[in-house]
Structures are given as C-alpha cells and as structure tokens.
Amino acid sequence: MATSLGQLLDALADHARALDDGPAVRADAATALGLVGRALAQLLRDGVSPIAGDQREQRVAALATACTELAARAPVTEGTLSRLAATAADTLAVLHPDTTVASRWAAATAVAETVTPLVGVIGEHLPPGPAGEWLAEVGHQAVLVQQAAALQPPSRADAVVLDRPVPGPVAESSVDPAIVVPDAVGVLLRATARASDPPSVAEVLAYTLAAQTLSSTAERLGPAGASAAERPRAADAWRAVRVALRPYDDGSRHPHEHTPAGVTAAGRLHAVLSAVEPDPATWTASLRASVAAGAQHLPGLASQLLYRTVRSWADTGALIAYARDLPPREERVAAYLRCYQPGGLVRVHADDLRPVAGALHNARLLSLAVADRAADPDVRATAGFPQRTWAANRTVLDNPQTPVALSEAMQEAFQQLQAARALRPRLGRAR
C-alpha cells in the first residue's frame, strides 16, 4: 500500500512518544537516530539551500553528524523505531528526483522534528562519557535546526512533497479503493514528475481519464444540499484536456505489447471508482477518505503535466498533427492544402499547444475547488489525510483573484467541449 514521507515521520515521532523505557528500546532509538542522520546527510548533499554554506546547511550538517556519532556508540539493533526511520530514509531516496532545494529544506525540517522524541526515549540513562555528550549535542542541534526553520520556514507548497504517496508493492488483485487510489495516484505523480522523460500522448490520455474519474467521484462529496450548478466541474475540465489533445500524435497511439506502469495504474483507478455506488451516502468511511485524499493531488498532477510534459513536448518538437487541425500559419499553406494526407502532417510548435496548456490550467484550478469541497472536517481528521497538500491548495484558493479564475475556467472548459462536438466529424477523419 502507498505511504508518504510525512506519514512515516509522524509514525516515527508518535511511536517514540508512546514506547516504554528499556535498554532495547533505547538502543532502537539510537539506531533510528543514526538512520535519521543518514537521511539528513543525503538531503545536505542534494542541497537544502540555494546559498552554499548558509545557516540552514550548517545546522543540518551539524545535526546529521551528531546523530551519526551517537548511533556509532550504541549497540546496533532493529525495532519499530529503526525500521520506520530506515523506511523514511529510503523514501527520501525514492523522492529525490522529484525534489527541489526548497522542498528538500521542508523535508529536512520535518526529519529534524523526529529527533527530539527519539532523544527523549534515550533520556538521561546513559552513563557519563562520549555517548552522553553526543546525545546532548543531538538535542541541542535539533533545537537549532528548528530555530532556523522558524526564521526561514518552508512554504506550504514546498511541504507538499511530504504528502506525496510513494507506491508500495502492487496489489493488482485488490479492488479496495483505500489501497488502489493512493497507489495509483502515487504512480501517476511519479510518471509525470520529470520533463527529461515525459509520458507519451497515449499515456497522458490514460492519465487524464483516471483524473476525470477521480474528479467525478470526488465531486459527489462535500456539503449536503448543494445543487449541481454549485459544484465545480473538474471532470469536464479533465475531459477537455483529452479533447485538446485529439489532433496531436507522437506515434504512441497504437496497441502496445507491454502496458506502461502508469497506464496500468490509471486503468485500475478508473475501473475501481467506476464501480462505486453513485450515492455517497452509501460509501464507507475508507472510501470517502481515499477519494478525498486522492483528490488533493489532482492539482499537482495537472501542474506537472502542464509545466513539465507539455513544455517538454514544445521544446523537443515531439508531436505531429495535421495542419488542418492547427492554427493557420503562412509556412503551412502547402500542408494545409494536402488535408489529411501524409503530406498534411507538420511538426507541432509551442504555440500550437496552447489549447492543451489552457485545458490543463483549467483542470488544475477546478481540481483545487473539488479537492477543497471533498475535504470536510471529518475527512481531514482521518489518519493519512494529506494535510500539507490541502493547506497548499487552500493557499491558492484564498487568493482574491481565484474565484474569478475559477469562473473563467468553468466557462472555457464548457466552450472547449462544445467546440469539440462541432468539430468531431472533421477530426474523426484525422483519428
């Protein structure tokens, strides 16, 4: 089942506060601190500040060293605390390609917050000597990192990486939304994270279908009594993305012998949520929680597709289309006159992708509204809900200009779908 770095760190801190004192538990806590030091050292190597050698780097480096030195003077053991710390460190390594300097600073501050409860497990039971001195140093450096975080706090958007679901072993036979939704969302976020390896057009079509299904399901949640006209239609916006992509091709629109992992995950998500009862009053608590939590990540998925995938397509010229289906250009007159013959195909430019970019922009805005609507207080109180992502979404929604942008996004998505219906006979020959 998918988990997140934030969940692991929260579980590590909670277990440290709940465990009884004892030699084995203290050794487990010391081992966990060594693994925390390893995670901090990795974040430091990757970069936690845009300015080399500034206070943030110095504090993180000192804390990482203190944790490592303490663990080196304790008996090596394996227990709940060390397993959680090891998993968190491994999760950080998995997330590394998707992180930025700012998000790594957010991760470093969250990792440092687990140090104080781990130090509390060991307490004052160590005899005088180097180990006790290093334990005191660990506690002192943890406070300094927290002070640095108070002076230069990570933004809500930077902390979203802590909520990103990291898929576990695939349970292909499962039809439980509590397992399928977070796992599939994690796979989709990972598949669209890097512009250096963008998904194909066929893959994006599958991803947007899954996003449409998740949006449509999440739209049923929220305050009771709201009319259909009051509900944000993110599902329509995601459908408009596929409509906007209809003229474009990169050679991927054909049957494949091996299905990419992202497409498989998208298909599982679509199938599981399509089988859900229409009336949310019949849903289980776990279904409501998984749908609401998954919806929080839809704006991030739209942003990654917009700012990474579409930009990469524009930069590399990877897509082709019939000139008849693109805005007219003087240099394309000959191709335009060849209609839907091979000679009518042209290489797509950045300006040609504006309809796709606009549709994704609308999907992001309307997904923010749907995510907020689905996250009622009862759902937000459930374990594992991505609180940081919800807070980052709220920051955008609280902008005074957002309501107008939402209204425009709904209107543009409707117009795009209406225009597509009028053009369907002509585009049908192209595809």
C-alpha positions, 0 to 999 in steps of 0.5 A, a space after each residue: 500500500 502507498 505511504 508518504 514521507 510525512 506519514 512515516 515521520 509522524 509514525 516515527 515521532 508518535 511511536 517514540 512518544 508512546 514506547 516504554 523505557 528499556 535498554 532495547 528500546 533505547 538502543 532502537 532509538 539510537 539506531 533510528 537516530 543514526 538512520 535519521 542522520 543518514 537521511 539528513 546527510 543525503 538531503 545536505 548533499 542534494 542541497 537544502 539551500 540555494 546559498 552554499 554554506 548558509 545557516 540552514 546547511 550548517 545546522 543540518 550538517 551539524 545535526 546529521 553528524 551528531 546523530 551519526 556519532 551517537 548511533 556509532 556508540 550504541 549497540 546496533 539493533 532493529 525495532 519499530 523505531 529503526 525500521 520506520 526511520 530506515 523506511 523514511 530514509 529510503 523514501 527520501 531516496 525514492 523522492 529525490 528526483 522529484 525534489 527541489 532545494 526548497 522542498 528538500 529544506 521542508 523535508 529536512 525540517 520535518 526529519 529534524 522534528 523526529 529527533 527530539 522524541 527519539 532523544 527523549 526515549 534515550 533520556 538521561 540513562 546513559 552513563 557519563 562519557 562520549 555517548 552522553 555528550 553526543 546525545 546532548 549535542 543531538 538535542 541541542 542541534 535539533 533545537 537549532 535546526 528548528 530555530 532556523 526553520 522558524 526564521 526561514 520556514 518552508 512554504 506550504 507548497 514546498 511541504 507538499 512533497 511530504 504528502 506525496 504517496 510513494 507506491 508500495 508493492 502492487 496489489 493488482 488483485 485488490 479492488 479496495 479503493 483505500 489501497 488502489 487510489 493512493 497507489 495509483 495516484 502515487 504512480 501517476 505523480 511519479 510518471 509525470 514528475 520529470 520533463 527529461 522523460 515525459 509520458 507519451 500522448 497515449 499515456 497522458 490520455 490514460 492519465 487524464 481519464 483516471 483524473 476525470 474519474 477521480 474528479 467525478 467521484 470526488 465531486 459527489 462529496 462535500 456539503 449536503 444540499 448543494 445543487 449541481 450548478 454549485 459544484 465545480 466541474 473538474 471532470 469536464 475540465 479533465 475531459 477537455 484536456 483529452 479533447 485538446 489533445 485529439 489532433 496531436 500524435 507522437 506515434 504512441 497511439 497504437 496497441 502496445 505489447 507491454 502496458 506502461 506502469 502508469 497506464 496500468 495504474 490509471 486503468 485500475 483507478 478508473 475501473 475501481 471508482 467506476 464501480 462505486 455506488 453513485 450515492 455517497 451516502 452509501 460509501 464507507 468511511 475508507 472510501 470517502 477518505 481515499 477519494 478525498 485524499 486522492 483528490 488533493 493531488 489532482 492539482 499537482 498532477 495537472 501542474 506537472 503535466 502542464 509545466 513539465 510534459 507539455 513544455 517538454 513536448 514544445 521544446 523537443 518538437 515531439 508531436 505531429 498533427 495535421 495542419 488542418 487541425 492547427 492554427 493557420 500559419 503562412 509556412 503551412 499553406 502547402 500542408 494545409 492544402 494536402 488535408 489529411 494526407 501524409 503530406 498534411 502532417 507538420 511538426 507541432 510548435 509551442 504555440 500550437 499547444 496552447 489549447 492543451 496548456 489552457 485545458 490543463 490550467 483549467 483542470 488544475 484550478 477546478 481540481 483545487 475547488 473539488 479537492 477543497 469541497 471533498 475535504 470536510 472536517 471529518 475527512 481531514 481528521 482521518 489518519 493519512 489525510 494529506 494535510 500539507 497538500 490541502 493547506 497548499 491548495 487552500 493557499 491558492 484558493 484564498 487568493 482574491 483573484 481565484 474565484 474569478 479564475 475559477 469562473 473563467 475556467 468553468 466557462 472555457 472548459 464548457 466552450 472547449 467541449 462544445 467546440 469539440 462536438 462541432 468539430 468531431 466529424 472533421 477530426 474523426 477523419 484525422 483519428 
